[in-house]
């Protein structure tokens, strides 16, 4: 649980950089996967749900990186200060 809260704190502190926000989200996903793995191994469950969870988290990471590349190509950096929604 400590990894999860450290990821949330990092997400809140680095809210101006899109890349650092994506990295902290991946850290949160990694901590949730670790907790899920411990829970499933404690109760001797099958690990199929963990594979589905990994698949969805990879899709989330790829979507975030594609948004980051699109934002850098259009605006030149990943700061939210220069990103204006009213354009």
PyMOL Python script that loads the backbone (N, CA, C, O; Angstrom):
from pymol import cmd

cmd.read_pdbstr("""\
ATOM      1  N   UNK A   1       0.818  -1.206   0.000  1.00  0.00           N
ATOM      2  CA  UNK A   1       0.000   0.000   0.000  1.00  0.00           C
ATOM      3  C   UNK A   1       0.858   1.265   0.000  1.00  0.00           C
ATOM      4  O   UNK A   1       0.428   2.316  -0.477  1.00  0.00           O
ATOM      5  N   UNK A   2       2.052   1.157   0.529  1.00  0.00           N
ATOM      6  CA  UNK A   2       2.922   2.334   0.579  1.00  0.00           C
ATOM      7  C   UNK A   2       3.330   2.770  -0.823  1.00  0.00           C
ATOM      8  O   UNK A   2       3.441   3.966  -1.094  1.00  0.00           O
ATOM      9  N   UNK A   3       3.556   1.804  -1.721  1.00  0.00           N
ATOM     10  CA  UNK A   3       3.893   2.140  -3.109  1.00  0.00           C
ATOM     11  C   UNK A   3       2.752   2.897  -3.769  1.00  0.00           C
ATOM     12  O   UNK A   3       2.985   3.837  -4.529  1.00  0.00           O
ATOM     13  N   UNK A   4       1.516   2.493  -3.483  1.00  0.00           N
ATOM     14  CA  UNK A   4       0.346   3.132  -4.071  1.00  0.00           C
ATOM     15  C   UNK A   4       0.260   4.598  -3.637  1.00  0.00           C
ATOM     16  O   UNK A   4       0.046   5.485  -4.464  1.00  0.00           O
ATOM     17  N   UNK A   5       0.426   4.842  -2.342  1.00  0.00           N
ATOM     18  CA  UNK A   5       0.323   6.209  -1.852  1.00  0.00           C
ATOM     19  C   UNK A   5       1.496   7.076  -2.302  1.00  0.00           C
ATOM     20  O   UNK A   5       1.329   8.277  -2.510  1.00  0.00           O
ATOM     21  N   UNK A   6       2.663   6.490  -2.454  1.00  0.00           N
ATOM     22  CA  UNK A   6       3.790   7.260  -2.982  1.00  0.00           C
ATOM     23  C   UNK A   6       3.544   7.629  -4.447  1.00  0.00           C
ATOM     24  O   UNK A   6       3.918   8.718  -4.885  1.00  0.00           O
ATOM     25  N   UNK A   7       2.920   6.731  -5.200  1.00  0.00           N
ATOM     26  CA  UNK A   7       2.557   7.047  -6.580  1.00  0.00           C
ATOM     27  C   UNK A   7       1.517   8.151  -6.651  1.00  0.00           C
ATOM     28  O   UNK A   7       1.589   9.020  -7.520  1.00  0.00           O
ATOM     29  N   UNK A   8       0.548   8.123  -5.741  1.00  0.00           N
ATOM     30  CA  UNK A   8      -0.461   9.191  -5.716  1.00  0.00           C
ATOM     31  C   UNK A   8       0.149  10.535  -5.342  1.00  0.00           C
ATOM     32  O   UNK A   8      -0.203  11.563  -5.920  1.00  0.00           O
ATOM     33  N   UNK A   9       1.060  10.525  -4.379  1.00  0.00           N
ATOM     34  CA  UNK A   9       1.729  11.772  -3.995  1.00  0.00           C
ATOM     35  C   UNK A   9       2.559  12.306  -5.154  1.00  0.00           C
ATOM     36  O   UNK A   9       2.559  13.506  -5.426  1.00  0.00           O
ATOM     37  N   UNK A  10       3.264  11.412  -5.834  1.00  0.00           N
ATOM     38  CA  UNK A  10       4.054  11.819  -6.998  1.00  0.00           C
ATOM     39  C   UNK A  10       3.151  12.361  -8.108  1.00  0.00           C
ATOM     40  O   UNK A  10       3.499  13.334  -8.777  1.00  0.00           O
ATOM     41  N   UNK A  11       2.002  11.734  -8.297  1.00  0.00           N
ATOM     42  CA  UNK A  11       1.059  12.202  -9.317  1.00  0.00           C
ATOM     43  C   UNK A  11       0.552  13.599  -8.994  1.00  0.00           C
ATOM     44  O   UNK A  11       0.410  14.431  -9.890  1.00  0.00           O
ATOM     45  N   UNK A  12       0.280  13.859  -7.732  1.00  0.00           N
ATOM     46  CA  UNK A  12      -0.220  15.182  -7.341  1.00  0.00           C
ATOM     47  C   UNK A  12       0.864  16.261  -7.405  1.00  0.00           C
ATOM     48  O   UNK A  12       0.579  17.410  -7.744  1.00  0.00           O
ATOM     49  N   UNK A  13       2.095  15.893  -7.083  1.00  0.00           N
ATOM     50  CA  UNK A  13       3.160  16.892  -7.076  1.00  0.00           C
ATOM     51  C   UNK A  13       3.658  17.238  -8.476  1.00  0.00           C
ATOM     52  O   UNK A  13       4.086  18.368  -8.710  1.00  0.00           O
ATOM     53  N   UNK A  14       3.613  16.306  -9.397  1.00  0.00           N
ATOM     54  CA  UNK A  14       4.143  16.518 -10.751  1.00  0.00           C
ATOM     55  C   UNK A  14       3.024  16.716 -11.765  1.00  0.00           C
ATOM     56  O   UNK A  14       3.073  16.158 -12.861  1.00  0.00           O
ATOM     57  N   UNK A  15       2.024  17.501 -11.411  1.00  0.00           N
ATOM     58  CA  UNK A  15       0.859  17.642 -12.270  1.00  0.00           C
ATOM     59  C   UNK A  15       1.074  18.575 -13.466  1.00  0.00           C
ATOM     60  O   UNK A  15       0.187  18.697 -14.310  1.00  0.00           O
ATOM     61  N   UNK A  16       2.223  19.228 -13.551  1.00  0.00           N
ATOM     62  CA  UNK A  16       2.476  20.135 -14.672  1.00  0.00           C
ATOM     63  C   UNK A  16       3.214  19.471 -15.817  1.00  0.00           C
ATOM     64  O   UNK A  16       3.172  19.967 -16.942  1.00  0.00           O
ATOM     65  N   UNK A  17       3.886  18.366 -15.559  1.00  0.00           N
ATOM     66  CA  UNK A  17       4.580  17.603 -16.600  1.00  0.00           C
ATOM     67  C   UNK A  17       3.746  16.387 -16.963  1.00  0.00           C
ATOM     68  O   UNK A  17       3.420  15.573 -16.100  1.00  0.00           O
ATOM     69  N   UNK A  18       3.403  16.263 -18.227  1.00  0.00           N
ATOM     70  CA  UNK A  18       2.579  15.141 -18.659  1.00  0.00           C
ATOM     71  C   UNK A  18       3.352  13.825 -18.606  1.00  0.00           C
ATOM     72  O   UNK A  18       2.778  12.793 -18.256  1.00  0.00           O
ATOM     73  N   UNK A  19       4.630  13.838 -18.944  1.00  0.00           N
ATOM     74  CA  UNK A  19       5.434  12.621 -18.924  1.00  0.00           C
ATOM     75  C   UNK A  19       5.605  12.098 -17.500  1.00  0.00           C
ATOM     76  O   UNK A  19       5.512  10.892 -17.271  1.00  0.00           O
ATOM     77  N   UNK A  20       5.850  12.980 -16.555  1.00  0.00           N
ATOM     78  CA  UNK A  20       5.994  12.545 -15.168  1.00  0.00           C
ATOM     79  C   UNK A  20       4.672  12.052 -14.602  1.00  0.00           C
ATOM     80  O   UNK A  20       4.658  11.161 -13.753  1.00  0.00           O
ATOM     81  N   UNK A  21       3.578  12.610 -15.053  1.00  0.00           N
ATOM     82  CA  UNK A  21       2.271  12.103 -14.635  1.00  0.00           C
ATOM     83  C   UNK A  21       2.056  10.688 -15.164  1.00  0.00           C
ATOM     84  O   UNK A  21       1.536   9.833 -14.448  1.00  0.00           O
ATOM     85  N   UNK A  22       2.451  10.434 -16.408  1.00  0.00           N
ATOM     86  CA  UNK A  22       2.331   9.088 -16.963  1.00  0.00           C
ATOM     87  C   UNK A  22       3.214   8.091 -16.216  1.00  0.00           C
ATOM     88  O   UNK A  22       2.805   6.955 -15.976  1.00  0.00           O
ATOM     89  N   UNK A  23       4.415   8.511 -15.853  1.00  0.00           N
ATOM     90  CA  UNK A  23       5.302   7.621 -15.103  1.00  0.00           C
ATOM     91  C   UNK A  23       4.746   7.295 -13.724  1.00  0.00           C
ATOM     92  O   UNK A  23       4.851   6.155 -13.271  1.00  0.00           O
ATOM     93  N   UNK A  24       4.162   8.267 -13.060  1.00  0.00           N
ATOM     94  CA  UNK A  24       3.576   7.992 -11.745  1.00  0.00           C
ATOM     95  C   UNK A  24       2.327   7.120 -11.868  1.00  0.00           C
ATOM     96  O   UNK A  24       2.053   6.306 -10.987  1.00  0.00           O
ATOM     97  N   UNK A  25       1.565   7.284 -12.957  1.00  0.00           N
ATOM     98  CA  UNK A  25       0.427   6.390 -13.172  1.00  0.00           C
ATOM     99  C   UNK A  25       0.880   4.958 -13.404  1.00  0.00           C
ATOM    100  O   UNK A  25       0.243   4.021 -12.924  1.00  0.00           O
ATOM    101  N   UNK A  26       1.977   4.779 -14.137  1.00  0.00           N
ATOM    102  CA  UNK A  26       2.508   3.436 -14.341  1.00  0.00           C
ATOM    103  C   UNK A  26       3.036   2.850 -13.030  1.00  0.00           C
ATOM    104  O   UNK A  26       2.948   1.641 -12.817  1.00  0.00           O
ATOM    105  N   UNK A  27       3.570   3.677 -12.169  1.00  0.00           N
ATOM    106  CA  UNK A  27       4.013   3.211 -10.857  1.00  0.00           C
ATOM    107  C   UNK A  27       2.824   2.764 -10.012  1.00  0.00           C
ATOM    108  O   UNK A  27       2.910   1.772  -9.289  1.00  0.00           O
ATOM    109  N   UNK A  28       1.724   3.490 -10.103  1.00  0.00           N
ATOM    110  CA  UNK A  28       0.504   3.096  -9.387  1.00  0.00           C
ATOM    111  C   UNK A  28      -0.018   1.775  -9.926  1.00  0.00           C
ATOM    112  O   UNK A  28      -0.419   0.904  -9.154  1.00  0.00           O
ATOM    113  N   UNK A  29      -0.017   1.619 -11.240  1.00  0.00           N
ATOM    114  CA  UNK A  29      -0.465   0.361 -11.855  1.00  0.00           C
ATOM    115  C   UNK A  29       0.428  -0.795 -11.422  1.00  0.00           C
ATOM    116  O   UNK A  29      -0.058  -1.893 -11.150  1.00  0.00           O
ATOM    117  N   UNK A  30       1.735  -0.549 -11.358  1.00  0.00           N
ATOM    118  CA  UNK A  30       2.668  -1.587 -10.927  1.00  0.00           C
ATOM    119  C   UNK A  30       2.415  -1.993  -9.484  1.00  0.00           C
ATOM    120  O   UNK A  30       2.472  -3.180  -9.161  1.00  0.00           O
ATOM    121  N   UNK A  31       2.139  -1.036  -8.615  1.00  0.00           N
ATOM    122  CA  UNK A  31       1.853  -1.372  -7.218  1.00  0.00           C
ATOM    123  C   UNK A  31       0.536  -2.126  -7.094  1.00  0.00           C
ATOM    124  O   UNK A  31       0.429  -3.042  -6.279  1.00  0.00           O
ATOM    125  N   UNK A  32      -0.474  -1.758  -7.892  1.00  0.00           N
ATOM    126  CA  UNK A  32      -1.741  -2.494  -7.861  1.00  0.00           C
ATOM    127  C   UNK A  32      -1.568  -3.917  -8.375  1.00  0.00           C
ATOM    128  O   UNK A  32      -2.185  -4.844  -7.851  1.00  0.00           O
ATOM    129  N   UNK A  33      -0.728  -4.098  -9.402  1.00  0.00           N
ATOM    130  CA  UNK A  33      -0.469  -5.436  -9.911  1.00  0.00           C
ATOM    131  C   UNK A  33       0.270  -6.279  -8.875  1.00  0.00           C
ATOM    132  O   UNK A  33      -0.023  -7.463  -8.713  1.00  0.00           O
ATOM    133  N   UNK A  34       1.215  -5.679  -8.184  1.00  0.00           N
ATOM    134  CA  UNK A  34       1.944  -6.380  -7.143  1.00  0.00           C
ATOM    135  C   UNK A  34       1.005  -6.818  -6.016  1.00  0.00           C
ATOM    136  O   UNK A  34       1.100  -7.948  -5.535  1.00  0.00           O
ATOM    137  N   UNK A  35       0.108  -5.938  -5.597  1.00  0.00           N
ATOM    138  CA  UNK A  35      -0.868  -6.296  -4.564  1.00  0.00           C
ATOM    139  C   UNK A  35      -1.828  -7.373  -5.055  1.00  0.00           C
ATOM    140  O   UNK A  35      -2.204  -8.258  -4.286  1.00  0.00           O
ATOM    141  N   UNK A  36      -2.229  -7.315  -6.314  1.00  0.00           N
ATOM    142  CA  UNK A  36      -3.106  -8.335  -6.880  1.00  0.00           C
ATOM    143  C   UNK A  36      -2.409  -9.687  -6.926  1.00  0.00           C
ATOM    144  O   UNK A  36      -3.024 -10.713  -6.637  1.00  0.00           O
ATOM    145  N   UNK A  37      -1.144  -9.694  -7.284  1.00  0.00           N
ATOM    146  CA  UNK A  37      -0.374 -10.937  -7.342  1.00  0.00           C
ATOM    147  C   UNK A  37      -0.235 -11.556  -5.945  1.00  0.00           C
ATOM    148  O   UNK A  37      -0.374 -12.768  -5.784  1.00  0.00           O
ATOM    149  N   UNK A  38       0.036 -10.729  -4.951  1.00  0.00           N
ATOM    150  CA  UNK A  38       0.148 -11.236  -3.575  1.00  0.00           C
ATOM    151  C   UNK A  38      -1.197 -11.787  -3.106  1.00  0.00           C
ATOM    152  O   UNK A  38      -1.243 -12.842  -2.474  1.00  0.00           O
ATOM    153  N   UNK A  39      -2.281 -11.090  -3.405  1.00  0.00           N
ATOM    154  CA  UNK A  39      -3.609 -11.543  -3.011  1.00  0.00           C
ATOM    155  C   UNK A  39      -3.945 -12.880  -3.665  1.00  0.00           C
ATOM    156  O   UNK A  39      -4.456 -13.781  -3.000  1.00  0.00           O
ATOM    157  N   UNK A  40      -3.665 -13.016  -4.950  1.00  0.00           N
ATOM    158  CA  UNK A  40      -3.989 -14.261  -5.649  1.00  0.00           C
ATOM    159  C   UNK A  40      -3.101 -15.423  -5.207  1.00  0.00           C
ATOM    160  O   UNK A  40      -3.559 -16.563  -5.139  1.00  0.00           O
ATOM    161  N   UNK A  41      -1.850 -15.141  -4.911  1.00  0.00           N
ATOM    162  CA  UNK A  41      -0.995 -16.229  -4.449  1.00  0.00           C
ATOM    163  C   UNK A  41      -1.321 -16.617  -3.001  1.00  0.00           C
ATOM    164  O   UNK A  41      -1.092 -17.759  -2.604  1.00  0.00           O
ATOM    165  N   UNK A  42      -1.849 -15.683  -2.216  1.00  0.00           N
ATOM    166  CA  UNK A  42      -2.235 -15.997  -0.836  1.00  0.00           C
ATOM    167  C   UNK A  42      -3.430 -16.937  -0.792  1.00  0.00           C
ATOM    168  O   UNK A  42      -3.486 -17.824   0.059  1.00  0.00           O
ATOM    169  N   UNK A  43      -4.389 -16.756  -1.701  1.00  0.00           N
ATOM    170  CA  UNK A  43      -5.585 -17.590  -1.737  1.00  0.00           C
ATOM    171  C   UNK A  43      -5.510 -18.717  -2.768  1.00  0.00           C
ATOM    172  O   UNK A  43      -6.509 -19.395  -3.012  1.00  0.00           O
ATOM    173  N   UNK A  44      -4.344 -18.924  -3.373  1.00  0.00           N
ATOM    174  CA  UNK A  44      -4.129 -19.983  -4.364  1.00  0.00           C
ATOM    175  C   UNK A  44      -5.122 -19.915  -5.522  1.00  0.00           C
ATOM    176  O   UNK A  44      -5.687 -20.931  -5.926  1.00  0.00           O
ATOM    177  N   UNK A  45      -5.326 -18.730  -6.042  1.00  0.00           N
ATOM    178  CA  UNK A  45      -6.241 -18.521  -7.172  1.00  0.00           C
ATOM    179  C   UNK A  45      -5.474 -18.649  -8.488  1.00  0.00           C
ATOM    180  O   UNK A  45      -4.245 -18.705  -8.512  1.00  0.00           O
ATOM    181  N   UNK A  46      -6.234 -18.692  -9.571  1.00  0.00           N
ATOM    182  CA  UNK A  46      -5.622 -18.679 -10.901  1.00  0.00           C
ATOM    183  C   UNK A  46      -5.148 -17.265 -11.225  1.00  0.00           C
ATOM    184  O   UNK A  46      -5.643 -16.289 -10.662  1.00  0.00           O
ATOM    185  N   UNK A  47      -4.197 -17.170 -12.124  1.00  0.00           N
ATOM    186  CA  UNK A  47      -3.593 -15.883 -12.455  1.00  0.00           C
ATOM    187  C   UNK A  47      -4.108 -15.307 -13.773  1.00  0.00           C
ATOM    188  O   UNK A  47      -3.446 -14.453 -14.364  1.00  0.00           O
ATOM    189  N   UNK A  48      -5.260 -15.749 -14.241  1.00  0.00           N
ATOM    190  CA  UNK A  48      -5.792 -15.235 -15.507  1.00  0.00           C
ATOM    191  C   UNK A  48      -6.190 -13.773 -15.398  1.00  0.00           C
ATOM    192  O   UNK A  48      -5.974 -12.999 -16.331  1.00  0.00           O
ATOM    193  N   UNK A  49      -6.769 -13.390 -14.269  1.00  0.00           N
ATOM    194  CA  UNK A  49      -7.174 -11.997 -14.107  1.00  0.00           C
ATOM    195  C   UNK A  49      -5.965 -11.068 -14.091  1.00  0.00           C
ATOM    196  O   UNK A  49      -6.049  -9.929 -14.551  1.00  0.00           O
ATOM    197  N   UNK A  50      -4.855 -11.545 -13.569  1.00  0.00           N
ATOM    198  CA  UNK A  50      -3.661 -10.703 -13.564  1.00  0.00           C
ATOM    199  C   UNK A  50      -3.145 -10.461 -14.981  1.00  0.00           C
ATOM    200  O   UNK A  50      -2.608  -9.392 -15.268  1.00  0.00           O
ATOM    201  N   UNK A  51      -3.303 -11.439 -15.863  1.00  0.00           N
ATOM    202  CA  UNK A  51      -2.901 -11.240 -17.250  1.00  0.00           C
ATOM    203  C   UNK A  51      -3.823 -10.239 -17.956  1.00  0.00           C
ATOM    204  O   UNK A  51      -3.361  -9.430 -18.760  1.00  0.00           O
ATOM    205  N   UNK A  52      -5.106 -10.294 -17.658  1.00  0.00           N
ATOM    206  CA  UNK A  52      -6.045  -9.308 -18.210  1.00  0.00           C
ATOM    207  C   UNK A  52      -5.707  -7.918 -17.684  1.00  0.00           C
ATOM    208  O   UNK A  52      -5.751  -6.940 -18.430  1.00  0.00           O
ATOM    209  N   UNK A  53      -5.372  -7.832 -16.403  1.00  0.00           N
ATOM    210  CA  UNK A  53      -4.997  -6.554 -15.801  1.00  0.00           C
ATOM    211  C   UNK A  53      -3.745  -5.986 -16.470  1.00  0.00           C
ATOM    212  O   UNK A  53      -3.679  -4.788 -16.745  1.00  0.00           O
ATOM    213  N   UNK A  54      -2.758  -6.835 -16.730  1.00  0.00           N
ATOM    214  CA  UNK A  54      -1.548  -6.383 -17.416  1.00  0.00           C
ATOM    215  C   UNK A  54      -1.848  -5.922 -18.836  1.00  0.00           C
ATOM    216  O   UNK A  54      -1.273  -4.939 -19.302  1.00  0.00           O
ATOM    217  N   UNK A  55      -2.733  -6.616 -19.519  1.00  0.00           N
ATOM    218  CA  UNK A  55      -3.099  -6.228 -20.876  1.00  0.00           C
ATOM    219  C   UNK A  55      -3.761  -4.856 -20.906  1.00  0.00           C
ATOM    220  O   UNK A  55      -3.440  -4.025 -21.756  1.00  0.00           O
ATOM    221  N   UNK A  56      -4.675  -4.622 -19.985  1.00  0.00           N
ATOM    222  CA  UNK A  56      -5.359  -3.327 -19.923  1.00  0.00           C
ATOM    223  C   UNK A  56      -4.376  -2.225 -19.528  1.00  0.00           C
ATOM    224  O   UNK A  56      -4.461  -1.114 -20.052  1.00  0.00           O
ATOM    225  N   UNK A  57      -3.451  -2.510 -18.621  1.00  0.00           N
ATOM    226  CA  UNK A  57      -2.491  -1.484 -18.210  1.00  0.00           C
ATOM    227  C   UNK A  57      -1.512  -1.148 -19.337  1.00  0.00           C
ATOM    228  O   UNK A  57      -1.084   0.000 -19.449  1.00  0.00           O
ATOM    229  N   UNK A  58      -1.152  -2.119 -20.167  1.00  0.00           N
ATOM    230  CA  UNK A  58      -0.300  -1.844 -21.326  1.00  0.00           C
ATOM    231  C   UNK A  58      -1.047  -0.973 -22.330  1.00  0.00           C
ATOM    232  O   UNK A  58      -0.467  -0.061 -22.918  1.00  0.00           O
ATOM    233  N   UNK A  59      -2.327  -1.253 -22.524  1.00  0.00           N
ATOM    234  CA  UNK A  59      -3.133  -0.411 -23.429  1.00  0.00           C
ATOM    235  C   UNK A  59      -3.235   1.014 -22.901  1.00  0.00           C
ATOM    236  O   UNK A  59      -3.197   1.970 -23.675  1.00  0.00           O
ATOM    237  N   UNK A  60      -3.363   1.158 -21.592  1.00  0.00           N
ATOM    238  CA  UNK A  60      -3.424   2.490 -20.985  1.00  0.00           C
ATOM    239  C   UNK A  60      -2.107   3.225 -21.174  1.00  0.00           C
ATOM    240  O   UNK A  60      -2.102   4.423 -21.455  1.00  0.00           O
ATOM    241  N   UNK A  61      -1.000   2.527 -21.025  1.00  0.00           N
ATOM    242  CA  UNK A  61       0.307   3.147 -21.226  1.00  0.00           C
ATOM    243  C   UNK A  61       0.535   3.566 -22.663  1.00  0.00           C
ATOM    244  O   UNK A  61       1.081   4.637 -22.923  1.00  0.00           O
ATOM    245  N   UNK A  62       0.118   2.723 -23.600  1.00  0.00           N
ATOM    246  CA  UNK A  62       0.278   3.062 -25.020  1.00  0.00           C
ATOM    247  C   UNK A  62      -0.595   4.252 -25.401  1.00  0.00           C
ATOM    248  O   UNK A  62      -0.171   5.102 -26.184  1.00  0.00           O
ATOM    249  N   UNK A  63      -1.789   4.323 -24.865  1.00  0.00           N
ATOM    250  CA  UNK A  63      -2.664   5.467 -25.134  1.00  0.00           C
ATOM    251  C   UNK A  63      -2.076   6.751 -24.562  1.00  0.00           C
ATOM    252  O   UNK A  63      -2.120   7.798 -25.209  1.00  0.00           O
ATOM    253  N   UNK A  64      -1.527   6.674 -23.355  1.00  0.00           N
ATOM    254  CA  UNK A  64      -0.899   7.844 -22.747  1.00  0.00           C
ATOM    255  C   UNK A  64       0.302   8.322 -23.532  1.00  0.00           C
ATOM    256  O   UNK A  64       0.490   9.525 -23.706  1.00  0.00           O
ATOM    257  N   UNK A  65       1.123   7.388 -24.013  1.00  0.00           N
ATOM    258  CA  UNK A  65       2.279   7.788 -24.815  1.00  0.00           C
ATOM    259  C   UNK A  65       1.874   8.379 -26.157  1.00  0.00           C
ATOM    260  O   UNK A  65       2.532   9.294 -26.654  1.00  0.00           O
ATOM    261  N   UNK A  66       0.802   7.870 -26.748  1.00  0.00           N
ATOM    262  CA  UNK A  66       0.353   8.457 -28.013  1.00  0.00           C
ATOM    263  C   UNK A  66      -0.187   9.868 -27.802  1.00  0.00           C
ATOM    264  O   UNK A  66       0.005  10.732 -28.658  1.00  0.00           O
ATOM    265  N   UNK A  67      -0.854  10.115 -26.688  1.00  0.00           N
ATOM    266  CA  UNK A  67      -1.307  11.478 -26.377  1.00  0.00           C
ATOM    267  C   UNK A  67      -0.110  12.381 -26.122  1.00  0.00           C
ATOM    268  O   UNK A  67      -0.116  13.544 -26.528  1.00  0.00           O
ATOM    269  N   UNK A  68       0.913  11.863 -25.458  1.00  0.00           N
ATOM    270  CA  UNK A  68       2.118  12.644 -25.202  1.00  0.00           C
ATOM    271  C   UNK A  68       2.816  13.024 -26.503  1.00  0.00           C
ATOM    272  O   UNK A  68       3.220  14.175 -26.667  1.00  0.00           O
ATOM    273  N   UNK A  69       2.963  12.083 -27.425  1.00  0.00           N
ATOM    274  CA  UNK A  69       3.605  12.369 -28.712  1.00  0.00           C
ATOM    275  C   UNK A  69       2.791  13.387 -29.495  1.00  0.00           C
ATOM    276  O   UNK A  69       3.355  14.296 -30.103  1.00  0.00           O
ATOM    277  N   UNK A  70       1.484  13.245 -29.485  1.00  0.00           N
ATOM    278  CA  UNK A  70       0.629  14.209 -30.183  1.00  0.00           C
ATOM    279  C   UNK A  70       0.750  15.600 -29.583  1.00  0.00           C
ATOM    280  O   UNK A  70       0.783  16.596 -30.306  1.00  0.00           O
ATOM    281  N   UNK A  71       0.816  15.664 -28.269  1.00  0.00           N
ATOM    282  CA  UNK A  71       0.931  16.963 -27.598  1.00  0.00           C
ATOM    283  C   UNK A  71       2.287  17.606 -27.874  1.00  0.00           C
ATOM    284  O   UNK A  71       2.363  18.821 -28.059  1.00  0.00           O
ATOM    285  N   UNK A  72       3.348  16.821 -27.906  1.00  0.00           N
ATOM    286  CA  UNK A  72       4.675  17.378 -28.181  1.00  0.00           C
ATOM    287  C   UNK A  72       4.782  17.838 -29.632  1.00  0.00           C
ATOM    288  O   UNK A  72       5.423  18.851 -29.911  1.00  0.00           O
ATOM    289  N   UNK A  73       4.164  17.111 -30.556  1.00  0.00           N
ATOM    290  CA  UNK A  73       4.206  17.525 -31.963  1.00  0.00           C
ATOM    291  C   UNK A  73       3.423  18.813 -32.213  1.00  0.00           C
ATOM    292  O   UNK A  73       3.812  19.618 -33.059  1.00  0.00           O
ATOM    293  N   UNK A  74       2.341  19.011 -31.495  1.00  0.00           N
ATOM    294  CA  UNK A  74       1.533  20.203 -31.748  1.00  0.00           C
ATOM    295  C   UNK A  74       1.996  21.413 -30.944  1.00  0.00           C
ATOM    296  O   UNK A  74       1.923  22.539 -31.435  1.00  0.00           O
ATOM    297  N   UNK A  75       2.474  21.199 -29.708  1.00  0.00           N
ATOM    298  CA  UNK A  75       2.801  22.332 -28.841  1.00  0.00           C
ATOM    299  C   UNK A  75       4.288  22.464 -28.532  1.00  0.00           C
ATOM    300  O   UNK A  75       4.711  23.513 -28.047  1.00  0.00           O
ATOM    301  N   UNK A  76       5.090  21.443 -28.793  1.00  0.00           N
ATOM    302  CA  UNK A  76       6.524  21.559 -28.605  1.00  0.00           C
ATOM    303  C   UNK A  76       7.061  21.086 -27.270  1.00  0.00           C
ATOM    304  O   UNK A  76       8.262  20.839 -27.160  1.00  0.00           O
ATOM    305  N   UNK A  77       6.221  20.947 -26.244  1.00  0.00           N
ATOM    306  CA  UNK A  77       6.685  20.450 -24.951  1.00  0.00           C
ATOM    307  C   UNK A  77       5.536  19.748 -24.240  1.00  0.00           C
ATOM    308  O   UNK A  77       4.424  19.659 -24.762  1.00  0.00           O
ATOM    309  N   UNK A  78       5.826  19.251 -23.034  1.00  0.00           N
ATOM    310  CA  UNK A  78       4.792  18.519 -22.301  1.00  0.00           C
ATOM    311  C   UNK A  78       4.305  19.259 -21.070  1.00  0.00           C
ATOM    312  O   UNK A  78       3.747  18.646 -20.161  1.00  0.00           O
ATOM    313  N   UNK A  79       4.507  20.564 -21.026  1.00  0.00           N
ATOM    314  CA  UNK A  79       3.982  21.368 -19.923  1.00  0.00           C
ATOM    315  C   UNK A  79       2.510  21.675 -20.153  1.00  0.00           C
ATOM    316  O   UNK A  79       2.091  21.961 -21.275  1.00  0.00           O
ATOM    317  N   UNK A  80       1.747  21.613 -19.097  1.00  0.00           N
ATOM    318  CA  UNK A  80       0.340  21.970 -19.217  1.00  0.00           C
ATOM    319  C   UNK A  80       0.137  23.482 -19.230  1.00  0.00           C
ATOM    320  O   UNK A  80      -0.949  23.952 -19.567  1.00  0.00           O
ATOM    321  N   UNK A  81       1.167  24.250 -18.869  1.00  0.00           N
ATOM    322  CA  UNK A  81       1.028  25.700 -18.862  1.00  0.00           C
ATOM    323  C   UNK A  81       0.903  26.251 -20.278  1.00  0.00           C
ATOM    324  O   UNK A  81       0.174  27.216 -20.506  1.00  0.00           O
ATOM    325  N   UNK A  82       1.600  25.652 -21.220  1.00  0.00           N
ATOM    326  CA  UNK A  82       1.549  26.137 -22.603  1.00  0.00           C
ATOM    327  C   UNK A  82       0.421  25.500 -23.394  1.00  0.00           C
ATOM    328  O   UNK A  82       0.184  25.875 -24.543  1.00  0.00           O
ATOM    329  N   UNK A  83      -0.263  24.562 -22.809  1.00  0.00           N
ATOM    330  CA  UNK A  83      -1.362  23.870 -23.482  1.00  0.00           C
ATOM    331  C   UNK A  83      -2.662  24.592 -23.177  1.00  0.00           C
ATOM    332  O   UNK A  83      -3.154  24.543 -22.050  1.00  0.00           O
ATOM    333  N   UNK A  84      -3.216  25.259 -24.173  1.00  0.00           N
ATOM    334  CA  UNK A  84      -4.426  26.045 -23.969  1.00  0.00           C
ATOM    335  C   UNK A  84      -5.593  25.342 -24.639  1.00  0.00           C
ATOM    336  O   UNK A  84      -5.553  25.067 -25.838  1.00  0.00           O
ATOM    337  N   UNK A  85      -6.634  25.051 -23.867  1.00  0.00           N
ATOM    338  CA  UNK A  85      -7.797  24.344 -24.388  1.00  0.00           C
ATOM    339  C   UNK A  85      -8.726  25.277 -25.179  1.00  0.00           C
ATOM    340  O   UNK A  85      -9.593  24.794 -25.907  1.00  0.00           O
ATOM    341  N   UNK A  86      -8.567  26.575 -25.056  1.00  0.00           N
ATOM    342  CA  UNK A  86      -9.478  27.512 -25.702  1.00  0.00           C
ATOM    343  C   UNK A  86      -9.055  27.896 -27.114  1.00  0.00           C
ATOM    344  O   UNK A  86      -9.731  28.708 -27.746  1.00  0.00           O
ATOM    345  N   UNK A  87      -7.972  27.346 -27.626  1.00  0.00           N
ATOM    346  CA  UNK A  87      -7.514  27.671 -28.966  1.00  0.00           C
ATOM    347  C   UNK A  87      -8.519  27.256 -29.926  1.00  0.00           C
ATOM    348  O   UNK A  87      -8.335  27.438 -31.130  1.00  0.00           O
TER     349      UNK A  87
END
""", "prot")
cmd.dss("prot")
cmd.show_as("cartoon", "prot")
cmd.util.cbc("prot")
cmd.orient("prot")
